[in-house]
Structure formats: C-alpha cells, structure tokens
Amino acid sequence: MAGTTPGTPGTPGTPRVLRAMNDRAALGLLLEHGPLSRTRIGKLTGLSKPTASQLLARLESAGLVVATGTTEGRPGPNAQLYGVNPRAAHAAGLDVTPELIRAAVADITGAVVGEFELETAGRADEGVVQQVVDALDGAVRAAGLALGDVRRLVIGTPGAFDPATGRLRYASHLPGWHSPTLLDELAAALPMPFEYENDVNLVAIAEQRLGAARDHQNFVLLWNETGLGAALVLGGRLHRGFTGGAGEVGFLPVPGTPLVRQVTRANSGGFQELAGVQTVPRLALAAGIDTPEQPYEEVAARLLTEAAERHAADPAYARLLDAYAERLATGLASLVAVLDPELLVLSGSAITAGGEPLRARIQEQLADLAASRPRLVLAAVDGHPVLRGALESALAATRDEVFDTSR
C-alpha cells in the first residue's frame, strides 16, 4: 500500500506542516484584525510566547509580515505591532460590460492600490484581448507596478464560458467575446494565471466575504441592472451548473408574461420580461407617474429612489413599489421552492434603489407565494461589487499560494 514516509515534508502532523498551519492561522488573524502584538497573536492562536516569537521571525524573514509600530497610549511598556506586508503580492480583477472594462489591483491585504476604466465602445477593431491587456495595464500603472507584479487575475463577465467548448454563453450582448479560442488567446497574452467568472457570482462572493451574506452557507443573490441574474451558493460553494448557466434566471418562465421561446436568441425570457429593469418606467406610467421610458436603466433607478422617499405621502409611488415587488417576488418564489435558501440578497441598482420599502414589500409578497420564508436583505457592498468580487476571488487564490510556508 502506497503512502508517505513518516517524517517526509508534507506528512500530516510533522513539525513543518504544523508550523505552516500556525503561520497561516496567524496571517489570517492579521488580515482580519490588522496589526497585532506578539502577545496578542499568541493568545489568539493559543501559541506560547516563544513559539509566537519564532513564528513572527519566520514570517518576517519570508517577507510576509512587517513591523508596523508600537502599542503607544496603553498602560505598560509599548509592544511591537506586526502586520501583513502589503507588498508581499498583488492580485487584479476585471469587470467586463458591453460599454467598458473596469480594472483594479489590490495588495495582499485587500487594499485597492490602482484602478482604471477603459471605454470599449468603438474599439471593436482592436479585439477584446488587447482591451483586456490595456485595461489591466492601466490599473497596474496606476498602482505604480508592472504587469509581472500581479500574481493572479480574475475576469468577471456576463454569462459563462462553457467548459466543454470554451465559448461564452448567455451573453449575446457582449460584443467580441464569443470566439472559441478567446481563452487561449488571453492565456497567451497575459503574464499571470487568470480565471473567469460570471459577474453575478462575483457579486455573491463579495457579499459573502464582505457584506450581507457573511456567515451564510446557503443563499441566493438576485441581481437586477441591465438584466436579471442570480447567484446560487449551496453548502458554502457557488453552484454553476453543467454549462455554467445556473442562475440565468432572466430566462425563467413565469406567470404574468407570454411564454418566450428561443430565449438565447432573444437574450430574454419570462422573468426578464416580467421584472427586468425595462419594466419599471412602464409600471410607473401605469401607476400615474409621468416619466420617459429611455434610457430605462437610469430612469428606473431614479424612479425607485423617488418611490422609496415618497411612497408614504404619494399613493402613485406606493403603487409602483407594490407592482414591482409582486413581479420580483413571482420569480423569487420559484427559486425558493427549488433551493430553499436561508437568505435572499437583493442587489443591483434596479432593486437597491427601492431600499427598505421595496425589500419589505417583496418579503410580504413572498410570504404568500412561497412555502418556506427565507430572510430578505439588501446588498451591503458599495461601489462596483462585480469588481470587488473579482478582487476577492483573485486574492483568495493568491493568499493560498503566497501564505503556504510548508514548501
């Protein structure tokens, strides 16, 4: 029977592996709490003072921690504080939309050190590979780094790359990204390993690590901006489906709208037609609110923001919230019936603009439409959550690699 020779590096329980486990635990604590003293690290890890001292010396020698100051202002002698060395490694993320590519670089602590936006409209001739490289290079330069300083990249796009064909699916509105050789071309052009992920899945990663879904292992995140999508986290892990299309809920047939056929060609489906952002101006007109329909993304967010502020005094805005909440709850009820999540996170500007008044109405509607009653919360990650999720995903893999001191 094959096995590992006792005492070989990598054997569970050997001093080298135990040291690596302690190192990783200490680095995790420093990321969570910020700079800590040797005594505090010892208490949090359960290590003796001499062992904690050896650990910090080892990590400092490896360039993973640095002395950051002392505990001034506290009773007793000042103690040296240690923190994760922010320059130990860098990771990057991209948020790809039909109009632009947002890029950001973060140091190993998660602090964003460089950002860049590349408008892609009218640049189709140069190809998306060059656009990716240019966007990433812009963020890297803003950080004062070179491309070779980035250890890992995560690219977020609408839809999903089919693992069998390498072709992007469910995102016909993203021009230039559908070549079956695109991933190979990106791998040849980029100097670092990269991964790709659905944009809504990245929002869920951001919310699970930084926002409203912390400490939740089973939740659904509903995203609504230009399109309706969902991310499914089951048992703490993203569920992507066989072709990567799990969560493409805009295609979901629902009551209240005609049955949509050839959904991928139409790039729409029942739930999208019922509750997509484009329906908000029409619902507002039906409620008695005079408003233009285009551009509907901006109009929808403005209408829902006004509704959240004025619904108590203006029945027209209350009717808008009621109608839109019912439509969103109709699709959510199907997801709840199949997945039975403990939490539903509502995200995207076409939902969060409605704030607590819209969330409360969706919760009330869902109580009538679904057998189980998960808690509904609004997303908590501000700014560009797709980009933040891409960074968090890239940082997680980078930290696993850089913080592994067992090698």
KEKE-3310 file (N, C-alpha, C; in steps of 0.2 Angstrom, whole numbers, plus 5000, padded with zeros to 4 digits):
npx = (5004:5003:5011:5015:5031:5035:5039:5043:5043:5027:5020:5005:5005:5018:5032:5035:5023:5014:5020:5017:5004:5001:5007:4999:4987:4990:4993:4980:4973:4980:4976:4962:4961:4970:4986:4994:5001:5015:5011:4997:4995:4999:4990:4978:4980:4983:4996:5012:5022:5036:5035:5026:5035:5045:5037:5033:5046:5050:5040:5043:5055:5052:5046:5033:5027:5028:5035:5025:5024:5021:5012:5007:5001:4995:4993:5008:5024:5028:5023:5029:5021:5014:5011:5002:5013:5010:5015:5019:5012:5002:4986:4973:4958:4945:4930:4919:4909:4896:4899:4911:4927:4931:4945:4955:4968:4974:4983:4990:4983:4971:4968:4964:4975:4977:4967:4957:4948:4942:4935:4925:4917:4916:4929:4930:4938:4951:4951:4946:4956:4966:4960:4958:4971:4975:4966:4970:4983:4982:4977:4987:4998:4993:4994:5008:5015:5021:5016:5020:5021:5009:5001:4989:4974:4957:4943:4928:4913:4897:4886:4893:4907:4907:4912:4915:4916:4923:4917:4909:4893:4876:4877:4874:4875:4887:4899:4911:4916:4915:4922:4928:4942:4946:4949:4961:4969:4969:4976:4989:4992:4992:5003:5001:4993:4975:4958:4941:4924:4907:4898:4888:4890:4902:4898:4890:4901:4908:4898:4897:4909:4912:4900:4882:4880:4888:4894:4885:4879:4871:4863:4854:4857:4850:4851:4849:4851:4855:4851:4842:4849:4855:4864:4869:4873:4877:4879:4890:4897:4899:4886:4887:4882:4880:4884:4888:4878:4869:4858:4855:4842:4834:4829:4819:4803:4788:4773:4762:4767:4769:4774:4791:4800:4815:4825:4839:4842:4834:4839:4832:4819:4805:4805:4814:4806:4795:4800:4812:4823:4819:4805:4801:4799:4787:4778:4778:4771:4759:4755:4752:4763:4771:4784:4798:4803:4816:4834:4831:4838:4844:4832:4824:4831:4831:4817:4814:4821:4815:4803:4805:4808:4796:4785:4776:4769:4764:4752:4754:4768:4768:4760:4768:4779:4773:4768:4780:4787:4778:4781:4794:4794:4787:4796:4806:4799:4799:4813:4815:4806:4813:4826:4826:4833:4842:4844:4840:4848:4846:4851:4860:4856:4843:4836:4841:4839:4826:4827:4823:4809:4805:4811:4804:4791:4793:4797:4785:4776:4782:4780:4767:4768:4777:4782:4792:4801:4813:4824:4825:4837:4845:4859:4875:4888:4896:4899:4907:4902:4904:4917:4924:4921:4928:4941:4942:4941:4952:4962:4960:4965:4978:4983:4982:4992:5004:5004:5007:5018:5024:5031)
npy = (4994:5011:5025:5040:5042:5042:5057:5064:5079:5087:5077:5074:5081:5082:5093:5103:5104:5108:5120:5127:5127:5135:5147:5151:5152:5163:5173:5174:5180:5192:5198:5199:5206:5217:5225:5217:5213:5203:5196:5196:5189:5177:5174:5173:5163:5153:5149:5148:5161:5161:5152:5160:5171:5165:5161:5174:5179:5170:5173:5186:5186:5179:5189:5191:5197:5213:5224:5237:5247:5253:5249:5262:5273:5264:5256:5251:5245:5249:5238:5229:5230:5220:5217:5211:5211:5222:5222:5210:5203:5205:5206:5206:5212:5211:5219:5216:5224:5228:5241:5246:5242:5239:5240:5234:5234:5225:5225:5212:5213:5217:5230:5242:5247:5253:5258:5258:5263:5257:5263:5254:5255:5257:5252:5240:5235:5233:5221:5210:5205:5213:5224:5219:5218:5231:5238:5231:5234:5248:5249:5243:5252:5263:5259:5260:5249:5234:5224:5211:5210:5207:5193:5185:5185:5189:5188:5195:5192:5195:5181:5165:5155:5141:5125:5115:5119:5131:5143:5158:5159:5164:5178:5187:5200:5205:5211:5203:5194:5180:5171:5154:5152:5162:5161:5154:5163:5174:5168:5167:5180:5186:5189:5182:5169:5167:5168:5165:5172:5172:5187:5190:5180:5184:5195:5189:5183:5194:5199:5188:5188:5200:5207:5207:5193:5187:5173:5165:5150:5145:5153:5164:5176:5189:5199:5214:5224:5229:5217:5203:5192:5178:5172:5157:5150:5136:5126:5133:5135:5141:5137:5132:5125:5113:5119:5131:5139:5140:5150:5159:5167:5176:5170:5162:5154:5162:5165:5178:5184:5183:5167:5165:5160:5152:5158:5161:5167:5178:5184:5185:5182:5174:5179:5190:5198:5201:5207:5214:5228:5236:5236:5245:5259:5258:5252:5263:5273:5267:5268:5281:5290:5302:5299:5298:5284:5280:5283:5267:5261:5271:5279:5270:5268:5280:5282:5272:5276:5288:5283:5276:5286:5294:5286:5285:5297:5299:5291:5286:5282:5273:5263:5260:5253:5243:5235:5232:5225:5214:5207:5204:5196:5185:5178:5175:5166:5154:5151:5150:5139:5128:5129:5132:5142:5149:5163:5177:5188:5205:5214:5225:5240:5242:5236:5239:5253:5255:5252:5249:5251:5244:5231:5227:5225:5215:5205:5203:5199:5187:5179:5175:5168:5158:5142:5141:5153:5162:5174:5191:5202:5218:5221:5224:5228:5242:5253:5246:5231:5219:5220:5221:5208:5201:5204:5199:5186:5183:5187:5177:5165:5169:5172:5159:5153:5162:5162:5149:5141:5129:5124)
npz = (5000:4995:5002:5012:5018:5035:5043:5031:5022:5022:5027:5036:5052:5055:5061:5051:5044:5054:5058:5047:5047:5058:5054:5044:5051:5059:5050:5044:5055:5056:5044:5047:5059:5058:5062:5075:5092:5097:5109:5108:5097:5101:5111:5103:5094:5103:5105:5113:5121:5117:5105:5097:5095:5087:5076:5071:5068:5058:5048:5046:5040:5029:5022:5023:5034:5042:5054:5061:5070:5087:5102:5107:5120:5128:5144:5153:5146:5129:5115:5101:5086:5073:5055:5041:5027:5015:5002:4999:4989:4974:4967:4954:4947:4934:4928:4916:4904:4892:4888:4894:4902:4919:4929:4942:4955:4969:4984:4995:5007:5003:5000:4988:4976:4964:4950:4935:4921:4905:4891:4880:4869:4851:4850:4844:4834:4838:4846:4859:4867:4867:4873:4886:4890:4890:4899:4911:4911:4913:4926:4933:4931:4937:4950:4952:4948:4938:4925:4928:4941:4946:4953:4951:4941:4940:4929:4927:4919:4910:4908:4905:4902:4893:4899:4891:4878:4878:4874:4876:4884:4885:4885:4873:4871:4873:4864:4854:4862:4860:4853:4851:4854:4862:4876:4876:4868:4877:4888:4882:4880:4893:4907:4919:4929:4925:4929:4925:4928:4931:4932:4941:4950:4956:4962:4973:4979:4984:4993:5002:5008:5012:5015:5016:5016:5025:5034:5030:5022:5013:5001:4990:4978:4971:4956:4948:4935:4920:4916:4923:4935:4944:4958:4965:4980:4988:5002:5005:4993:4977:4965:4949:4938:4924:4912:4916:4917:4928:4937:4928:4928:4921:4910:4915:4914:4919:4927:4921:4910:4893:4886:4882:4868:4861:4869:4871:4859:4859:4870:4881:4893:4902:4916:4915:4906:4914:4926:4923:4922:4912:4914:4924:4921:4913:4923:4931:4924:4922:4936:4937:4936:4927:4916:4906:4895:4891:4894:4900:4911:4919:4921:4928:4940:4946:4947:4957:4967:4970:4973:4985:4994:4993:4995:5006:5006:4994:4984:4971:4970:4979:4973:4963:4969:4975:4964:4957:4967:4968:4955:4956:4967:4962:4953:4962:4970:4964:4964:4977:4980:4974:4979:4993:5001:5015:5015:5006:4995:4989:4976:4964:4955:4951:4960:4973:4973:4977:4990:5008:5008:4996:4998:5010:5004:4995:5003:5010:4999:4995:5006:5004:4992:4993:5001:5010:5020:5018:5024:5018:5013:5009:4998:5003:4999:4993:4979:4965:4964:4957:4952:4965:4970:4960:4964:4977:4974:4967:4976:4986:4980:4978:4991:4996:4989:4992:5006:5009:5018:5019:5009)
capx = (5000:5007:5009:5020:5036:5034:5044:5043:5039:5021:5016:5001:5007:5025:5033:5035:5016:5011:5022:5014:4997:5001:5009:4993:4982:4992:4992:4973:4972:4982:4971:4956:4961:4975:4992:4994:5007:5017:5007:4990:4995:5000:4983:4973:4982:4985:5004:5016:5026:5042:5033:5024:5040:5048:5033:5034:5053:5050:5036:5046:5061:5050:5044:5026:5024:5032:5034:5021:5023:5020:5006:5008:4995:4992:4997:5014:5028:5025:5024:5029:5015:5016:5005:5004:5017:5005:5019:5021:5009:4996:4981:4969:4951:4941:4923:4918:4902:4896:4902:4918:4930:4934:4951:4958:4974:4974:4989:4988:4979:4964:4968:4965:4981:4976:4961:4957:4942:4943:4928:4926:4913:4920:4936:4930:4943:4957:4950:4945:4962:4970:4956:4959:4978:4975:4963:4974:4989:4981:4976:4994:5002:4990:4997:5015:5018:5022:5011:5023:5020:5002:5001:4983:4969:4950:4939:4921:4909:4890:4885:4898:4911:4905:4918:4916:4918:4927:4914:4905:4886:4871:4879:4875:4875:4894:4902:4918:4919:4912:4927:4930:4949:4947:4953:4968:4972:4970:4982:4995:4994:4993:5009:4999:4987:4969:4952:4935:4919:4901:4898:4883:4893:4907:4894:4889:4907:4909:4893:4898:4916:4912:4894:4876:4879:4893:4892:4879:4882:4865:4859:4853:4858:4846:4855:4845:4853:4853:4847:4841:4853:4855:4870:4867:4878:4874:4884:4896:4900:4895:4884:4887:4878:4884:4887:4890:4872:4865:4857:4852:4835:4830:4826:4814:4796:4785:4766:4761:4770:4769:4780:4796:4804:4822:4827:4846:4842:4831:4843:4827:4814:4799:4806:4816:4801:4791:4803:4818:4824:4815:4798:4800:4796:4780:4775:4777:4766:4753:4754:4751:4769:4773:4791:4801:4805:4823:4837:4827:4842:4844:4826:4822:4835:4828:4810:4813:4824:4810:4797:4807:4807:4789:4779:4772:4765:4761:4750:4757:4774:4767:4758:4774:4783:4768:4768:4787:4788:4775:4784:4801:4793:4785:4801:4809:4796:4801:4819:4814:4803:4818:4833:4825:4839:4841:4844:4840:4851:4844:4857:4859:4853:4836:4832:4843:4837:4820:4828:4819:4802:4804:4813:4799:4785:4795:4796:4777:4773:4785:4776:4761:4769:4782:4781:4797:4801:4819:4825:4827:4841:4848:4866:4879:4894:4895:4904:4907:4903:4907:4925:4926:4921:4934:4947:4941:4942:4959:4966:4959:4969:4984:4985:4983:4999:5009:5005:5009:5025:5026:5036)
capy = (5000:5017:5030:5045:5040:5046:5062:5067:5086:5087:5072:5077:5081:5084:5099:5108:5105:5111:5127:5130:5129:5141:5153:5153:5155:5170:5178:5176:5184:5199:5201:5200:5211:5222:5224:5214:5212:5196:5193:5196:5184:5171:5172:5171:5156:5148:5148:5151:5167:5159:5150:5166:5175:5161:5162:5181:5180:5166:5176:5192:5184:5177:5195:5191:5202:5218:5228:5242:5252:5250:5250:5268:5275:5259:5255:5247:5246:5248:5232:5230:5228:5217:5217:5208:5215:5223:5222:5203:5200:5209:5202:5210:5210:5215:5219:5217:5226:5230:5248:5247:5237:5241:5236:5236:5230:5226:5222:5206:5214:5218:5237:5243:5252:5255:5257:5261:5261:5258:5263:5249:5257:5260:5249:5233:5233:5231:5215:5211:5203:5220:5228:5217:5220:5238:5239:5229:5238:5255:5249:5241:5258:5267:5256:5260:5242:5232:5218:5205:5211:5204:5186:5182:5189:5186:5192:5194:5194:5192:5174:5160:5151:5134:5122:5110:5122:5137:5148:5162:5158:5168:5185:5189:5207:5207:5210:5201:5189:5174:5166:5148:5152:5168:5160:5153:5170:5178:5165:5169:5187:5188:5186:5179:5165:5170:5164:5169:5170:5176:5194:5190:5175:5188:5199:5185:5182:5200:5199:5183:5189:5207:5211:5205:5186:5184:5168:5161:5145:5144:5159:5166:5183:5191:5205:5217:5230:5229:5211:5199:5186:5176:5168:5151:5147:5130:5122:5137:5135:5143:5132:5135:5121:5109:5123:5137:5144:5141:5157:5164:5167:5180:5165:5158:5156:5164:5168:5185:5186:5177:5162:5167:5155:5154:5163:5164:5172:5184:5186:5187:5176:5176:5183:5197:5202:5202:5211:5217:5235:5240:5237:5250:5265:5256:5252:5270:5276:5263:5270:5288:5294:5304:5298:5295:5277:5279:5277:5265:5260:5277:5281:5265:5269:5287:5281:5268:5280:5293:5279:5274:5293:5297:5282:5286:5303:5299:5284:5283:5279:5266:5258:5257:5249:5237:5232:5229:5220:5207:5204:5201:5190:5180:5174:5173:5161:5148:5149:5147:5132:5123:5129:5133:5145:5153:5170:5180:5195:5209:5218:5228:5246:5242:5234:5243:5260:5255:5252:5246:5250:5239:5225:5224:5223:5209:5200:5202:5196:5181:5176:5172:5164:5153:5139:5142:5160:5165:5181:5195:5208:5222:5220:5229:5230:5248:5254:5241:5224:5214:5221:5219:5201:5198:5205:5195:5179:5183:5187:5171:5161:5172:5171:5152:5152:5165:5161:5142:5141:5122:5122)
capz = (5000:4995:5007:5013:5023:5041:5043:5025:5022:5019:5031:5042:5059:5055:5063:5046:5042:5060:5058:5041:5049:5063:5050:5040:5056:5061:5044:5044:5060:5055:5039:5050:5064:5057:5066:5082:5095:5098:5114:5106:5092:5105:5114:5098:5091:5108:5105:5119:5119:5112:5099:5093:5093:5082:5070:5068:5065:5052:5043:5044:5036:5022:5019:5024:5039:5044:5060:5059:5075:5094:5106:5111:5123:5133:5150:5152:5140:5122:5112:5094:5082:5066:5051:5034:5022:5009:4996:4998:4982:4972:4963:4950:4944:4929:4927:4909:4902:4885:4887:4897:4907:4925:4931:4949:4958:4976:4988:4998:5012:5000:4999:4981:4975:4957:4946:4928:4917:4898:4887:4874:4863:4846:4849:4842:4829:4841:4849:4866:4871:4868:4878:4892:4892:4891:4905:4916:4911:4916:4933:4936:4931:4942:4956:4952:4947:4932:4924:4931:4949:4948:4954:4948:4938:4939:4925:4928:4913:4910:4905:4907:4897:4893:4900:4885:4871:4879:4871:4881:4883:4889:4885:4866:4871:4875:4858:4853:4867:4859:4850:4855:4855:4866:4882:4874:4866:4884:4891:4878:4881:4900:4910:4925:4928:4926:4930:4923:4932:4930:4935:4947:4955:4959:4967:4978:4983:4988:4998:5007:5011:5015:5015:5019:5017:5029:5039:5027:5018:5008:5000:4983:4977:4965:4953:4943:4932:4913:4916:4929:4936:4951:4960:4970:4985:4991:5006:5005:4987:4971:4960:4942:4933:4919:4907:4919:4916:4934:4939:4922:4930:4917:4906:4919:4913:4925:4925:4921:4904:4887:4885:4877:4865:4858:4874:4870:4853:4861:4875:4886:4895:4906:4922:4912:4903:4919:4931:4921:4923:4907:4915:4929:4918:4911:4929:4934:4920:4924:4942:4937:4936:4921:4915:4899:4896:4889:4894:4905:4917:4923:4923:4933:4947:4948:4949:4963:4973:4972:4977:4992:4998:4993:4994:5011:5005:4987:4983:4965:4971:4983:4969:4959:4973:4976:4957:4955:4972:4966:4950:4958:4971:4957:4951:4968:4973:4960:4966:4984:4980:4972:4983:5000:5004:5021:5014:4999:4995:4984:4973:4958:4956:4950:4966:4979:4973:4981:4998:5013:5006:4991:5001:5014:5000:4992:5008:5011:4994:4995:5011:5001:4986:4994:5007:5015:5021:5019:5026:5013:5015:5004:4997:5008:4996:4989:4973:4960:4968:4952:4953:4972:4970:4956:4968:4982:4972:4965:4982:4990:4977:4979:4998:4997:4986:4995:5013:5011:5020:5020:5004)
cpx = (5004:5006:5015:5025:5035:5040:5046:5040:5033:5017:5012:5004:5014:5026:5033:5027:5013:5013:5018:5007:4996:5003:5002:4987:4984:4991:4984:4971:4974:4978:4965:4956:4966:4981:4991:5001:5008:5012:5000:4990:4995:4993:4978:4974:4983:4992:5007:5020:5032:5040:5030:5029:5044:5044:5033:5041:5053:5046:5039:5052:5058:5046:5036:5023:5030:5030:5030:5021:5023:5014:5006:5001:4991:4996:5003:5018:5025:5027:5024:5023:5017:5010:5007:5008:5012:5009:5021:5018:5004:4992:4976:4962:4949:4934:4921:4911:4902:4899:4909:4921:4933:4939:4953:4963:4973:4980:4986:4984:4972:4964:4969:4970:4981:4970:4961:4950:4943:4936:4930:4922:4917:4927:4936:4935:4950:4957:4949:4951:4966:4967:4958:4966:4978:4972:4967:4980:4988:4980:4983:4998:5000:4993:5004:5018:5019:5017:5014:5023:5013:5002:4995:4978:4962:4946:4932:4917:4902:4891:4891:4901:4910:4912:4920:4918:4922:4923:4909:4897:4882:4873:4880:4876:4882:4898:4910:4921:4917:4916:4928:4937:4951:4951:4960:4972:4974:4976:4988:4997:4995:4999:5007:4994:4981:4963:4946:4929:4913:4900:4894:4886:4898:4903:4892:4895:4909:4904:4895:4904:4916:4905:4888:4875:4885:4890:4886:4882:4877:4861:4859:4854:4855:4849:4850:4848:4851:4849:4847:4845:4853:4862:4867:4873:4875:4880:4890:4899:4896:4892:4883:4883:4883:4887:4889:4884:4867:4864:4855:4845:4831:4827:4820:4807:4792:4778:4766:4764:4770:4775:4785:4800:4810:4825:4834:4846:4839:4834:4838:4823:4809:4800:4809:4811:4796:4794:4810:4818:4819:4807:4796:4797:4788:4776:4773:4772:4759:4750:4752:4757:4771:4781:4793:4803:4812:4827:4834:4831:4842:4837:4823:4825:4832:4821:4810:4816:4819:4804:4799:4807:4800:4783:4774:4767:4761:4759:4752:4763:4773:4764:4764:4778:4779:4769:4775:4789:4785:4778:4791:4799:4790:4790:4805:4806:4798:4808:4819:4811:4808:4824:4832:4831:4837:4841:4843:4843:4849:4849:4855:4855:4846:4832:4834:4841:4830:4821:4824:4812:4800:4806:4807:4793:4787:4794:4789:4774:4776:4782:4770:4762:4774:4781:4786:4798:4808:4819:4828:4831:4844:4856:4869:4886:4893:4900:4902:4907:4905:4915:4927:4926:4926:4940:4947:4943:4949:4964:4965:4964:4977:4987:4986:4990:5004:5010:5006:5017:5028:5031:5043)
cpy = (5006:5021:5035:5042:5045:5051:5066:5074:5085:5081:5076:5076:5082:5091:5105:5109:5109:5118:5130:5132:5134:5147:5155:5155:5162:5175:5179:5180:5191:5202:5203:5206:5217:5221:5222:5213:5204:5192:5192:5190:5177:5169:5170:5165:5151:5145:5151:5157:5165:5156:5155:5170:5171:5162:5169:5182:5176:5170:5183:5191:5182:5183:5195:5195:5207:5222:5235:5248:5249:5252:5256:5270:5270:5259:5250:5248:5245:5241:5233:5227:5225:5216:5213:5213:5216:5222:5214:5200:5205:5204:5208:5207:5214:5214:5221:5219:5228:5237:5249:5241:5241:5237:5238:5231:5231:5223:5216:5207:5216:5226:5238:5249:5255:5254:5261:5259:5262:5257:5259:5251:5260:5257:5242:5230:5230:5224:5215:5209:5209:5224:5226:5219:5227:5241:5237:5233:5245:5255:5247:5248:5263:5265:5257:5254:5240:5226:5212:5205:5208:5196:5182:5187:5185:5191:5190:5197:5192:5185:5170:5157:5144:5130:5117:5113:5128:5143:5152:5161:5163:5175:5187:5196:5210:5206:5208:5196:5182:5169:5160:5148:5158:5166:5158:5159:5174:5175:5166:5176:5190:5185:5182:5174:5169:5166:5168:5167:5174:5182:5193:5185:5179:5193:5195:5183:5188:5200:5194:5184:5196:5210:5207:5197:5183:5179:5164:5156:5143:5150:5160:5174:5185:5198:5207:5224:5230:5222:5207:5193:5184:5172:5163:5149:5142:5126:5126:5138:5137:5137:5135:5131:5118:5114:5130:5142:5144:5148:5162:5164:5172:5176:5161:5159:5157:5166:5176:5188:5181:5173:5164:5161:5157:5160:5166:5168:5178:5188:5189:5181:5179:5181:5190:5201:5204:5207:5214:5225:5239:5240:5242:5256:5264:5255:5259:5273:5273:5266:5277:5292:5295:5303:5296:5288:5276:5285:5273:5263:5265:5279:5276:5266:5275:5286:5277:5272:5285:5289:5278:5281:5295:5293:5283:5292:5303:5292:5281:5280:5273:5261:5255:5252:5242:5232:5229:5224:5213:5204:5201:5195:5184:5175:5171:5167:5154:5146:5147:5140:5127:5123:5129:5136:5148:5160:5172:5187:5199:5214:5221:5235:5247:5239:5238:5250:5260:5254:5248:5245:5244:5232:5222:5222:5216:5203:5198:5198:5188:5176:5172:5168:5158:5149:5140:5150:5162:5172:5185:5201:5211:5221:5226:5231:5236:5248:5249:5234:5219:5214:5219:5211:5198:5199:5200:5187:5178:5183:5181:5166:5163:5171:5163:5150:5155:5164:5154:5142:5134:5120:5124)
cpz = (5000:5000:5008:5019:5029:5041:5037:5025:5019:5023:5036:5048:5060:5058:5057:5044:5048:5060:5052:5043:5054:5059:5047:5045:5058:5056:5043:5049:5059:5049:5042:5055:5063:5062:5073:5085:5096:5103:5112:5101:5096:5108:5109:5095:5096:5108:5111:5116:5115:5105:5094:5091:5087:5075:5067:5065:5058:5046:5041:5039:5029:5019:5019:5029:5040:5050:5057:5064:5082:5096:5110:5114:5127:5139:5149:5147:5134:5119:5105:5091:5075:5062:5044:5030:5016:5002:4994:4991:4980:4967:4959:4948:4939:4929:4920:4908:4895:4883:4889:4901:4913:4927:4938:4951:4965:4979:4992:5004:5010:4999:4992:4980:4968:4954:4940:4925:4909:4894:4881:4868:4857:4845:4847:4838:4832:4845:4856:4870:4872:4873:4885:4895:4894:4897:4911:4917:4914:4923:4937:4936:4936:4949:4957:4951:4940:4931:4928:4938:4951:4948:4951:4946:4938:4935:4925:4921:4914:4907:4908:4901:4898:4894:4894:4879:4872:4876:4876:4879:4887:4889:4877:4866:4872:4868:4858:4858:4866:4854:4854:4857:4860:4872:4881:4872:4873:4887:4888:4879:4888:4903:4917:4924:4929:4926:4927:4927:4930:4934:4942:4952:4959:4964:4974:4982:4987:4994:5004:5011:5015:5017:5019:5020:5021:5034:5036:5022:5012:5007:4992:4983:4970:4962:4948:4941:4925:4912:4922:4929:4943:4952:4966:4974:4989:4995:5006:4999:4982:4967:4954:4937:4928:4914:4909:4919:4922:4936:4934:4923:4925:4912:4909:4917:4919:4923:4925:4914:4899:4887:4880:4875:4862:4862:4873:4864:4855:4866:4881:4888:4899:4911:4920:4909:4909:4924:4929:4922:4918:4909:4920:4926:4916:4917:4932:4930:4922:4931:4943:4937:4929:4920:4909:4901:4894:4892:4901:4912:4922:4926:4929:4940:4950:4951:4956:4969:4975:4976:4984:4996:4998:4994:5000:5010:4998:4985:4976:4966:4975:4978:4964:4963:4974:4969:4956:4960:4970:4960:4952:4962:4967:4955:4957:4971:4970:4963:4973:4984:4978:4976:4990:5003:5011:5021:5007:4999:4989:4982:4966:4959:4955:4955:4972:4979:4977:4988:5002:5011:5001:4994:5005:5010:4997:4997:5010:5006:4994:5001:5009:4995:4987:5000:5012:5015:5022:5021:5020:5016:5008:5004:5001:5005:4991:4983:4968:4963:4963:4953:4960:4972:4966:4960:4974:4980:4970:4971:4986:4987:4978:4986:4999:4995:4990:5002:5014:5012:5021:5015:5005)
residu = (MET:ALA:GLY:THR:THR:PRO:GLY:THR:PRO:GLY:THR:PRO:GLY:THR:PRO:ARG:VAL:LEU:ARG:ALA:MET:ASN:ASP:ARG:ALA:ALA:LEU:GLY:LEU:LEU:LEU:GLU:HIS:GLY:PRO:LEU:SER:ARG:THR:ARG:ILE:GLY:LYS:LEU:THR:GLY:LEU:SER:LYS:PRO:THR:ALA:SER:GLN:LEU:LEU:ALA:ARG:LEU:GLU:SER:ALA:GLY:LEU:VAL:VAL:ALA:THR:GLY:THR:THR:GLU:GLY:ARG:PRO:GLY:PRO:ASN:ALA:GLN:LEU:TYR:GLY:VAL:ASN:PRO:ARG:ALA:ALA:HIS:ALA:ALA:GLY:LEU:ASP:VAL:THR:PRO:GLU:LEU:ILE:ARG:ALA:ALA:VAL:ALA:ASP:ILE:THR:GLY:ALA:VAL:VAL:GLY:GLU:PHE:GLU:LEU:GLU:THR:ALA:GLY:ARG:ALA:ASP:GLU:GLY:VAL:VAL:GLN:GLN:VAL:VAL:ASP:ALA:LEU:ASP:GLY:ALA:VAL:ARG:ALA:ALA:GLY:LEU:ALA:LEU:GLY:ASP:VAL:ARG:ARG:LEU:VAL:ILE:GLY:THR:PRO:GLY:ALA:PHE:ASP:PRO:ALA:THR:GLY:ARG:LEU:ARG:TYR:ALA:SER:HIS:LEU:PRO:GLY:TRP:HIS:SER:PRO:THR:LEU:LEU:ASP:GLU:LEU:ALA:ALA:ALA:LEU:PRO:MET:PRO:PHE:GLU:TYR:GLU:ASN:ASP:VAL:ASN:LEU:VAL:ALA:ILE:ALA:GLU:GLN:ARG:LEU:GLY:ALA:ALA:ARG:ASP:HIS:GLN:ASN:PHE:VAL:LEU:LEU:TRP:ASN:GLU:THR:GLY:LEU:GLY:ALA:ALA:LEU:VAL:LEU:GLY:GLY:ARG:LEU:HIS:ARG:GLY:PHE:THR:GLY:GLY:ALA:GLY:GLU:VAL:GLY:PHE:LEU:PRO:VAL:PRO:GLY:THR:PRO:LEU:VAL:ARG:GLN:VAL:THR:ARG:ALA:ASN:SER:GLY:GLY:PHE:GLN:GLU:LEU:ALA:GLY:VAL:GLN:THR:VAL:PRO:ARG:LEU:ALA:LEU:ALA:ALA:GLY:ILE:ASP:THR:PRO:GLU:GLN:PRO:TYR:GLU:GLU:VAL:ALA:ALA:ARG:LEU:LEU:THR:GLU:ALA:ALA:GLU:ARG:HIS:ALA:ALA:ASP:PRO:ALA:TYR:ALA:ARG:LEU:LEU:ASP:ALA:TYR:ALA:GLU:ARG:LEU:ALA:THR:GLY:LEU:ALA:SER:LEU:VAL:ALA:VAL:LEU:ASP:PRO:GLU:LEU:LEU:VAL:LEU:SER:GLY:SER:ALA:ILE:THR:ALA:GLY:GLY:GLU:PRO:LEU:ARG:ALA:ARG:ILE:GLN:GLU:GLN:LEU:ALA:ASP:LEU:ALA:ALA:SER:ARG:PRO:ARG:LEU:VAL:LEU:ALA:ALA:VAL:ASP:GLY:HIS:PRO:VAL:LEU:ARG:GLY:ALA:LEU:GLU:SER:ALA:LEU:ALA:ALA:THR:ARG:ASP:GLU:VAL:PHE:ASP:THR:SER:ARG)
# end
